């Protein structure tokens, strides 16, 4: 449509000017005296001339629309010079007028109209994007401006205790009007009564806005009147008038300026809200509309300044925090992280994310690039505890992927559902766990001491009970009692030993865990072979499901072996005779999974989450708790697996069996 309207309008304007004779002086300048004497120059008819004008105008519009002004300009200039030369030559040699001026004028007008249309469209897109970005970043929505102004006044009331506080802004006529007012600790409706005191306050605010400075006047009643210009981005949008008892202290000046800047941003946001829906079709040519676009830019800058409080707040955290762009550049680092890394804060700005992670390398975190790759691929956070023996310190490290929330993504592009999971940056959080580990060590030592004090009398009880059991002179009833004492003391000893093992695992003492490359299928084969005798005694068929060769995992062989024994032993123990227990391994993405499946009694749904808890034992309908069980076997499995960075899982159905499994990260 624009390729028709623009050349049509341009051709009509050119023909109208030609018909009115306005172009006659310019036409004469491009015509030469004929070489041969002729009565008069030959002029084209109006129809032919109009056809030339509209054809040239249409061709120019199409060329500018398809190729753009920059690429067409050189050709347009060349065509103009050629047409001028043709006009001069035709008038001198053939005594003919080629209608040069109307054609050129139509082409210029057509190109100008098309370029103005393109500039207007681009300006409209820019304005829409600017308004959208400002709206997305704003800290409040339409209608919240009054509430925000009153909140600012109440803040001043708690600090300065003013007798009156008024926020002024300019109306459409340029006069100062009240937007919010606070008096005697109560917010009341603005009162614009024109009494002397009110006029004096308005005049004082006018002077403050004109000078751009805080103006303080002392009254005879020992009351100070303060006028503060509300400025943001070098633009004054209003004024704040305060009346306080006594004098004005200079130490309150910084507070006033800060609150005033916030009020200025609030007023600008309200103005932008009111102006966004009043855009006219001729906004591109309006200075007022340009000012409103500039206002949106002020709002955007103010909103970005407000949102920067998040990054500034990170500087106050004791935990080390670093944010990195997805190209590896560091976006932000607080001083706590620099201190934990052992470098100066200024140095972190010169490092990449991987170079920063190199400062936290340990024996179990020796390939930061692999950890980052897993975070980017899976979206799941990477967490490790790092022990630095040279620093006598323990750090907790977490690498995570920050994504754009779904609601914010939909505001920007409601139709793009993929934007809901748009990654934004990488986050690194490092905590100093040294003191916490010392407390845990102290607790563990106390538990070990208590356990030792229990073991000593238990050893004596168990030893003497065994001696008495071997005494043939004891009556049968006494021998039965002594046997019970011996069995119970042994069960209590096993419970203490298992409890100590779980406690050590909860400490996550890396010095006691030796992680080596380990093939889980080989460990399963050894464990199954060692438990075949136990399975045969209970008439259980123990099967190792064949699997392909698996990649290794980093694990402590003794702990992982004990965890597998606990799972297989439980399956054998709680399965009916003549059933099968299957042990299998499989590769799943970045982890290796081990499964132990039985055809036993199954576990009720209400107990599935609790079976991993310490001392919890399942009570089946019609049966009592297994007194031989300590309730620590599955808790031990979970602690071992989680210490190795894996997860445990349970799938069970009452009467059909259970499937216990865990995963370990592959190397």
Steps between C-alpha positions, in 0.01 A plus 500: 500500500779744583660437157178632341408788730848657514563521120139601438522784748844605377386499134188699582697766688754530218233531229307754705810720538576464129145589401509806727820620331704488819765285334544726196820681621669170582392348166647793309832448683521144362417590139752633242437718197440267202783462244264570211247782492153360581175674584484343854609195703305179468327411832347159579126479540354496853418131475851403395652727762277359773591146396872583519457663842303214655723231345818660630341560841390136525841369388673716760267382779556134411879545481517680835264252664682188382864606505498776761606863483872437550535256210271692261648844564794457261272371221248777568769768476630351176150482352436863600817621326417291194149643481632859536751433224230349281282809554779736398596292196140448379416868531816609311507236229135400451328809646299265727405512868530157673299609808816477716404719797155350579643148465794571732278680751255207511788256552647708784162541672425127461836403650455750782150377587613139499802578718283697744262205520789264570645732767157533661457120511845452652430775751173332593674165551772664707241676714304179555813309598610781730159514667491122534847492658409785735174328598681171563761661723267727696477432872127580515200502271254764403312637801782435746663842466298663780570208730873522427507876567317454830744222597790739438336767712446253784866406485592866542252525785681229697837674458435876484152516662375785277186688598403503133633346181369570149605357163450745208499431129425713193164471328437546127499878544840499671365581847608316814221286647500269799528126430534365856489656842577386854404691812495403868586134414186466287476493124223734384373616166700775331376846591573769243361794695678819397589647838817692570686209655413279208613757244827553687564125495424479128732792427775337705458179299517700174830649610638160601403350165656791313828481693512120528602526867343446842371829644446536875320795662463561870172649624443713808327212679824299495370285215707411194347488151694279259450490124663208318499471117403150384756415234595193303716472188570876521126569466294671768147358518373659820587617848464386861400752764570418866431691818689375803532628853844637578791529261606285209810284561748448218523128579139466379586644159609165352176337615290774343684475170460123489128508581452789256665304217270204572192726494619650172522153347150420628359818344673426170357149495151638559543754218623227267197284586262785415677584173542150353141460384474844339728449202373682188560404133721809457712423806815485287466871417401609853753649740262413785495135397880503479508632855275217610733246342785663685286471813472125442877484478526681833258251650702209360824638643333559835355150506838350416649702785237361737559145380872536563422473873508123452862502389593755767336286767720206399800701619364478856479120502756295687479230234707548188287570193602532135282537191627423152361551152449192288811587300713459812551868585460602863197726551529551877715386790465602862792555733421186702561276199824677415615446858411129489682466167807669648516781243425872493155613391649700212660184361166321465391748233786382279425129538263273313257276686723196450809688619308599812400137562866397470560670836275239662655188348537201734543127460125452449449824304787475257301551175282815534419492128326162537291630790392808302418285198272278710323805642441642152386167358267391779405831663560338841727662757846357573589488871816383672683545828863590442765425759817713483758345727754775427256765622344280772164596355189338356284677242156417367485564122185525288480570125152559360332628186279808543202498264240759411175454697199396297289808576775744397566306181131510408490875554776546246380241248167351593487274196847353548459210742866404474603827664367371833823309554736752344838475681631832626831440676706267716509550877784393729443493877780409739449470877768467764401187695815480713339604829193286432722199433683562825168492686400182317834345588448591864153344492636189332778470755247522781288231336806281455593552866151408616498197274836393639368530851209275398722248327715434806220369725337325201821310432511383860132403499536310175818323610364384834172400340684273255696343788181433691337355189784246473458395866320165501422525871252785446130412513320505168290804590808699609684394185204627292515838675877525449458420129249783468745736673779398260283545188367839608846631591630392159205673329570818695867482398402471133264795537775714652745406225252584224402824672865606518546424131197710405620784723838501328330517162281791608818689585607450137858480618681480168826397663342167598348435155741388229337555161650307211376412149266208562297280265164434661429183301819339634408589859154351445650177369724466809215583739253258341756221508563564871127488590408190301548279807263712709243499221514121463445448873177702473409323172526827303622512141753788476556614141739753352345640183759514219596850386743663265822645630421820690709817532669542838377710792703681766422313821633343819495128425444383859206736559332426166549127552340522846208701358438235232524225764238679710255520208555140385498370860169672572351358179607149598387543860150627423419282195293181525666170421533388137495856362762689304711804587644676194796740508559710188701803385434741214635822347267802515624823336767631740452240774514126568200335668494187718169321564414224748159350428320236706162325500444548872229648716533854367493825693182702572472840333502687832833343596695545174644840587581400857692179430811711438479654849719377784344243734182472294368147449196402294214336688303267279139411568476201729874508583714661764811705438810304418692519826824395331493806275669819618315725254832646383577294189309711246601821676861390451432443127350846456785673684762319291326573169432867575858545616608380156267748327231245413135442584297208637161381377233248593221348295283253689156339492358311795487127428702525178846605614733799511770656287771693687745695286760774512701702248861618505647764266719351230853621436 
